[in-house]
């Protein structure tokens, strides 16, 4: 009984921490208006592994897209040091306090992939820096666009970014040697704010459908309440149709035209969103092609959704990594701060370089293009488009 009592006490502490977080969500109403800022500070977090290499190319692209704004001081690119795995291990902190203070001085962030230690790799068992950044900055919406033109797919995923199975991911209870318990957390406030973000996007972009993806036939409370919250918010958007899909079917049949008919905007709890968007990115052309924005009321973070590619680094092929994910993240960032025309230009140039013209091919092998050579090609394409 002693083991049960200890587990009950720990669970009670976790519940109380959620009540505190809910009150914080209720107060989190301040929204950054970028049009009123004299200077927009973009924090650059290069990351680990291939991160600094592809970030270098992404920065070249953003400097080509907004050169005057950077020169005039309207936009500042500010590199934030200290988030390398070496520094985090040395301080035994996933998100060092001094680095986080510098991060909070920025308005938006662009982040390369970062190492999250795993059992057996010889590193301290640090919590994911990605998850900590999302929670500490209240970046509740992970927005991931996926386009597969030949399948007539143009989807935007809104993944709830903080709750679900991940929020207590390192706070499960090992009751005894035979029993371990992890948790899934859902709040009304968390579900409603991700739903509102999805519906607002749909309305502003002329989309007529929001699809909810859960496993509510089995996970009755958390997923069932998520659906209820989304449908409640949906009542404010009567012109938008709401439909539901089960997550296992979504993973298995997302390319089936009959199954995916009508899908435009997809809203999902955290874990399902992580899995489904990675699968969708693979169908699009691989994780290297996909980017993600993490949106909150005050801050926003834009990133590649792939990892640090240790195999490429260990085989001295890091400079041949595909930079498109981080370049696309830069485009999403520019649109978020008010330069949607620059994102449109970049998207068209990327379509030319990766689909229609494709004079230079990236494979990560030395016999094909390097990251720098591809970026040269992309910049040349952008310059030609500007002159037309």
C-alpha positions as CSV (number, residue, x, y, z in Angstrom):
1,X,0.0,0.0,0.0
2,X,2.9,2.3,0.5
3,X,3.8,2.2,-3.2
4,X,0.2,3.1,-4.0
5,X,0.1,6.0,-1.6
6,X,3.4,7.5,-3.0
7,X,1.9,7.2,-6.5
8,X,-1.3,8.9,-5.5
9,X,0.6,11.8,-3.9
10,X,2.7,12.2,-7.0
11,X,-0.4,12.1,-9.2
12,X,-2.1,14.7,-7.0
13,X,0.9,17.1,-7.4
14,X,0.7,16.7,-11.2
15,X,-3.0,17.5,-11.2
16,X,-2.4,20.6,-9.1
17,X,0.3,21.8,-11.5
18,X,-2.3,21.5,-14.4
19,X,-4.8,23.7,-12.5
20,X,-2.0,26.3,-12.3
21,X,-1.3,26.0,-16.0
22,X,-5.0,26.4,-16.9
23,X,-5.1,29.7,-15.0
24,X,-2.1,30.8,-16.9
25,X,-3.7,30.0,-20.2
26,X,-6.8,32.0,-19.2
27,X,-4.5,35.1,-18.7
28,X,-2.5,34.6,-21.9
29,X,-4.3,37.0,-24.1
30,X,-1.6,39.4,-25.3
31,X,-1.0,39.0,-29.0
32,X,2.1,40.4,-30.8
33,X,1.2,42.9,-33.5
34,X,4.2,42.9,-35.8
35,X,2.9,45.8,-37.9
36,X,3.5,48.1,-34.8
37,X,7.1,47.1,-34.1
38,X,9.9,49.4,-35.1
39,X,12.3,46.4,-35.2
40,X,11.4,42.7,-35.5
41,X,14.1,40.6,-33.8
42,X,14.5,37.1,-35.4
43,X,16.4,34.8,-33.1
44,X,18.6,32.2,-34.9
45,X,19.2,28.9,-33.1
46,X,21.4,26.8,-35.4
47,X,21.1,23.6,-33.5
48,X,23.2,20.4,-33.7
49,X,24.5,18.1,-36.4
50,X,23.5,19.4,-39.8
51,X,21.7,22.3,-38.2
52,X,24.4,25.0,-38.5
53,X,25.2,23.9,-42.0
54,X,21.6,24.2,-43.4
55,X,21.0,27.3,-41.2
56,X,23.8,29.0,-43.1
57,X,22.0,28.4,-46.4
58,X,18.6,29.4,-45.0
59,X,20.1,32.7,-43.8
60,X,21.5,33.4,-47.2
61,X,17.9,33.0,-48.6
62,X,16.2,35.3,-46.1
63,X,18.9,38.0,-46.7
64,X,18.0,37.8,-50.4
65,X,14.3,38.1,-49.7
66,X,14.3,41.1,-47.3
67,X,17.7,42.9,-47.9
68,X,16.3,46.4,-47.5
69,X,14.5,45.6,-44.3
70,X,17.7,44.1,-42.8
71,X,19.8,47.0,-44.0
72,X,17.3,49.6,-42.6
73,X,17.2,47.9,-39.3
74,X,13.5,46.9,-39.6
75,X,14.5,43.2,-39.3
76,X,17.4,42.0,-37.2
77,X,18.8,38.4,-37.4
78,X,20.3,37.7,-34.0
79,X,22.1,34.4,-33.4
80,X,21.5,32.9,-30.0
81,X,24.4,30.9,-28.6
82,X,24.4,28.2,-26.0
83,X,21.8,25.7,-27.3
84,X,24.3,23.2,-28.6
85,X,24.1,19.7,-27.1
86,X,27.7,20.3,-25.7
87,X,26.7,23.3,-23.8
88,X,23.4,21.8,-22.6
89,X,25.2,18.7,-21.3
90,X,27.9,20.8,-19.7
91,X,25.3,22.8,-17.8
92,X,23.0,19.7,-17.3
93,X,20.1,21.9,-18.5
94,X,18.0,21.2,-21.6
95,X,17.2,24.9,-21.8
96,X,19.9,26.9,-19.9
97,X,18.4,29.8,-18.0
98,X,20.8,32.4,-19.4
99,X,20.1,31.3,-22.9
100,X,16.4,31.4,-22.4
101,X,16.6,35.0,-21.2
102,X,18.2,35.9,-24.6
103,X,15.6,33.9,-26.4
104,X,12.8,35.9,-24.8
105,X,14.2,39.1,-26.1
106,X,13.4,38.0,-29.6
107,X,10.0,38.2,-31.3
108,X,10.3,35.1,-33.4
109,X,12.8,32.2,-33.6
110,X,14.1,30.0,-36.4
111,X,15.6,26.8,-35.1
112,X,17.7,24.0,-36.6
113,X,17.4,20.4,-35.3
114,X,18.6,19.7,-31.8
115,X,19.8,16.5,-30.2
116,X,17.5,15.0,-27.6
117,X,19.5,12.4,-25.6
118,X,18.3,8.8,-25.7
119,X,19.1,5.8,-23.5
120,X,22.3,4.3,-24.5
121,X,23.9,7.2,-26.3
122,X,26.1,8.1,-23.3
123,X,24.6,11.5,-22.6
124,X,22.6,12.7,-19.6
125,X,18.9,12.0,-19.9
126,X,17.9,15.6,-20.7
127,X,14.4,16.6,-21.5
128,X,13.7,17.6,-25.1
129,X,14.8,21.2,-25.6
130,X,12.1,21.4,-28.4
131,X,9.4,20.5,-25.9
132,X,10.7,22.9,-23.3
133,X,10.8,25.8,-25.8
134,X,7.2,25.1,-26.8
135,X,6.0,25.0,-23.3
136,X,8.0,27.9,-21.9
137,X,7.0,30.2,-24.8
138,X,3.4,28.8,-24.9
139,X,3.7,27.8,-28.5
140,X,0.5,25.8,-28.5
141,X,0.0,25.4,-32.3
142,X,2.3,23.4,-34.5
143,X,1.3,24.3,-38.1
144,X,2.6,22.0,-40.8
145,X,1.7,22.5,-44.5
146,X,1.8,19.5,-46.8
147,X,1.5,19.7,-50.6
148,X,1.4,16.8,-53.0
149,X,0.2,18.3,-56.3
150,X,-0.1,15.0,-58.3
151,X,-2.4,13.7,-55.5
152,X,-4.4,16.9,-55.4
153,X,-3.3,17.3,-51.7
154,X,-2.9,20.8,-50.2
155,X,-3.3,20.3,-46.4
156,X,-2.5,22.3,-43.4
157,X,-2.1,20.4,-40.1
158,X,-2.7,22.1,-36.7
159,X,-1.2,19.9,-34.1
160,X,-1.8,20.8,-30.4
161,X,1.8,21.3,-29.3
162,X,1.9,21.2,-25.5
163,X,-0.6,18.8,-24.0
164,X,-1.5,15.1,-24.7
165,X,1.1,12.4,-24.0
166,X,4.0,14.8,-24.1
167,X,3.3,17.3,-21.4
168,X,4.1,14.8,-18.6
169,X,6.4,12.7,-20.8
170,X,9.1,12.6,-18.1
171,X,6.7,12.6,-15.1
172,X,5.2,9.2,-15.3
173,X,5.0,7.1,-12.2
174,X,7.0,3.9,-11.7
175,X,4.7,2.4,-9.1
176,X,7.0,-0.6,-8.5
177,X,9.2,-2.9,-10.7
178,X,6.1,-4.4,-12.3
179,X,4.0,-1.3,-13.0
180,X,4.7,1.9,-14.8
181,X,2.1,4.5,-15.6
182,X,2.3,7.4,-18.1
183,X,-0.5,9.9,-18.8
184,X,-2.4,11.8,-21.4
185,X,-3.6,15.3,-20.5
186,X,-6.4,17.3,-22.2
187,X,-7.8,20.6,-21.1
188,X,-10.7,22.5,-22.5
189,X,-8.6,25.7,-22.8
190,X,-5.8,23.9,-24.7
191,X,-8.2,22.2,-27.1
192,X,-10.2,25.3,-27.8
193,X,-7.3,27.5,-28.6
194,X,-5.8,25.0,-31.1
195,X,-9.2,24.7,-32.6
196,X,-9.7,28.4,-33.0
197,X,-6.3,28.7,-34.6
198,X,-7.3,26.1,-37.2
199,X,-10.7,27.6,-37.9
200,X,-9.3,31.2,-38.2
201,X,-6.7,29.9,-40.7
202,X,-9.5,28.1,-42.6
203,X,-11.6,31.2,-42.8
204,X,-8.8,33.6,-43.8
205,X,-7.6,31.2,-46.5
206,X,-10.9,30.3,-48.0
207,X,-10.9,26.7,-46.7
208,X,-14.2,25.0,-46.3
209,X,-13.3,22.0,-44.2
210,X,-11.7,21.2,-40.8
211,X,-11.0,17.5,-40.1
212,X,-10.5,16.3,-36.5
213,X,-8.2,13.3,-36.1
214,X,-8.3,11.3,-32.9
215,X,-8.7,7.8,-31.5
216,X,-11.9,8.7,-29.6
217,X,-13.5,5.3,-30.1
218,X,-11.0,4.0,-27.6
219,X,-9.6,7.0,-25.7
220,X,-13.0,8.1,-24.6
221,X,-12.3,11.1,-22.3
222,X,-9.3,12.9,-23.5
223,X,-10.0,12.4,-27.3
224,X,-13.7,12.7,-26.8
225,X,-13.4,16.0,-25.0
226,X,-11.0,17.2,-27.7
227,X,-13.7,16.6,-30.3
228,X,-16.3,18.3,-28.2
229,X,-14.0,21.4,-27.8
230,X,-13.3,21.6,-31.5
231,X,-16.9,21.3,-32.5
232,X,-17.9,23.9,-29.9
233,X,-15.4,26.4,-31.4
234,X,-16.6,25.3,-34.9
235,X,-20.1,26.7,-34.1
236,X,-18.6,30.2,-34.6
237,X,-17.6,29.3,-38.1
238,X,-20.8,28.0,-39.7
239,X,-19.5,28.2,-43.3
240,X,-16.8,25.5,-42.4
241,X,-17.7,21.8,-42.6
242,X,-16.4,19.6,-39.7
243,X,-15.6,15.9,-40.2
244,X,-13.8,13.3,-38.2
245,X,-11.2,10.6,-38.9
246,X,-9.6,8.0,-36.7
247,X,-5.8,8.3,-36.5
248,X,-4.9,4.7,-37.5
249,X,-7.1,5.0,-40.6
250,X,-5.6,8.5,-41.4
251,X,-2.1,7.0,-41.3
252,X,-3.0,4.0,-43.4
253,X,-5.3,5.7,-46.0
254,X,-4.3,9.4,-46.3
255,X,-3.4,9.0,-50.0
256,X,-6.8,7.2,-50.8
257,X,-8.8,9.8,-52.7
258,X,-12.1,8.4,-51.4
259,X,-10.9,8.5,-47.8
260,X,-9.3,12.0,-47.9
261,X,-12.0,13.7,-49.9
262,X,-12.7,17.2,-48.7
263,X,-9.8,17.3,-46.3
264,X,-8.1,20.8,-46.2
265,X,-7.3,21.7,-42.6
266,X,-6.6,19.0,-40.0
267,X,-6.6,19.5,-36.3
268,X,-5.1,16.9,-34.0
269,X,-3.9,16.2,-30.4
270,X,-0.2,16.2,-29.8
271,X,1.0,12.7,-30.3
272,X,-1.2,11.9,-33.3
273,X,-0.1,15.2,-34.8
274,X,3.5,14.2,-34.5
275,X,3.0,10.8,-36.1
276,X,0.5,11.8,-38.9
277,X,2.5,14.9,-40.0
278,X,5.7,12.9,-40.3
279,X,4.0,10.3,-42.4
280,X,2.5,13.1,-44.6
281,X,5.9,14.7,-45.0
282,X,7.3,11.3,-46.2
283,X,4.6,11.1,-48.8
284,X,5.5,14.7,-49.8
285,X,9.1,13.8,-50.4
286,X,10.7,13.2,-47.1
287,X,11.2,15.0,-43.8
288,X,13.9,17.1,-45.4
289,X,11.2,18.8,-47.5
290,X,9.0,19.8,-44.6
291,X,8.9,22.6,-42.1
292,X,6.9,23.6,-39.1
293,X,5.7,26.7,-37.4
294,X,5.0,26.8,-33.7
295,X,2.7,29.6,-32.9
296,X,1.7,31.2,-29.6
297,X,0.0,34.5,-28.8
298,X,3.2,36.3,-28.1
299,X,6.1,34.3,-29.6
300,X,6.5,32.0,-32.6
301,X,9.2,29.4,-33.6
302,X,9.9,28.0,-37.1
303,X,11.9,24.9,-37.7
304,X,12.7,21.9,-39.8
305,X,10.8,18.8,-38.6
306,X,13.7,16.3,-39.2
307,X,16.6,15.5,-36.8
308,X,20.3,16.3,-36.7
309,X,21.3,13.6,-39.2
310,X,24.2,12.0,-37.2
311,X,24.9,9.5,-40.0
312,X,25.6,12.3,-42.5
313,X,27.9,14.1,-40.0
314,X,29.8,10.9,-39.1
315,X,30.3,10.2,-42.8
316,X,31.4,13.7,-43.6
317,X,28.4,14.4,-45.7
318,X,26.8,17.1,-43.6
319,X,27.3,19.7,-46.3
320,X,25.2,17.6,-48.7
321,X,22.1,17.7,-46.5
322,X,18.9,19.1,-47.9
323,X,18.4,22.7,-46.6
324,X,14.8,23.0,-48.0
325,X,13.1,22.3,-44.7
326,X,14.8,25.2,-43.0
327,X,14.5,27.4,-46.0
328,X,10.8,26.8,-46.1
329,X,10.7,27.6,-42.3
330,X,12.2,30.9,-43.1
331,X,9.5,31.6,-45.6
332,X,6.8,30.7,-43.1
333,X,8.5,33.0,-40.6
334,X,8.4,35.9,-43.1
335,X,4.7,35.4,-43.7
336,X,4.0,35.3,-40.0
337,X,5.7,38.7,-39.4
338,X,3.9,40.4,-42.3
339,X,5.8,39.5,-45.5
340,X,3.6,37.0,-47.1
341,X,4.6,38.2,-50.6
342,X,8.1,37.1,-49.8
343,X,6.9,33.6,-48.9
344,X,4.9,33.4,-52.1
345,X,8.0,34.3,-54.1
346,X,10.1,31.7,-52.2
347,X,7.5,29.0,-52.6
348,X,7.4,29.5,-56.4
349,X,11.1,29.5,-56.6
350,X,11.3,26.3,-54.6
351,X,8.7,24.7,-56.9
352,X,10.9,25.5,-59.9
353,X,14.1,24.2,-58.3
354,X,12.6,21.0,-56.9
355,X,9.8,20.1,-59.2
356,X,9.4,21.8,-62.6
357,X,12.9,22.6,-63.6
358,X,15.1,20.8,-61.2
359,X,18.5,21.5,-62.8
360,X,20.3,20.6,-59.6
361,X,19.5,17.5,-57.5
362,X,20.0,16.9,-53.8
363,X,20.5,13.3,-52.6
364,X,22.9,13.8,-49.7
365,X,25.6,12.0,-51.8
366,X,28.8,13.7,-52.9
367,X,28.2,13.0,-56.6
368,X,25.2,15.3,-56.5
369,X,24.6,18.8,-55.3
370,X,25.8,20.2,-52.0
371,X,23.5,22.4,-49.8
372,X,25.5,25.4,-50.9
373,X,25.2,24.5,-54.6
374,X,21.5,24.0,-54.3
375,X,21.1,27.4,-52.5
376,X,23.1,29.1,-55.2
377,X,20.6,27.7,-57.7
378,X,17.6,28.8,-55.6
379,X,19.0,32.3,-55.1
380,X,19.7,32.6,-58.9
381,X,16.1,31.6,-59.5
382,X,14.8,34.2,-57.0
383,X,16.8,36.9,-58.6
384,X,15.5,36.0,-62.1
385,X,11.9,36.1,-60.8
386,X,12.5,39.5,-59.3
387,X,13.6,40.9,-62.6
388,X,10.6,39.5,-64.5
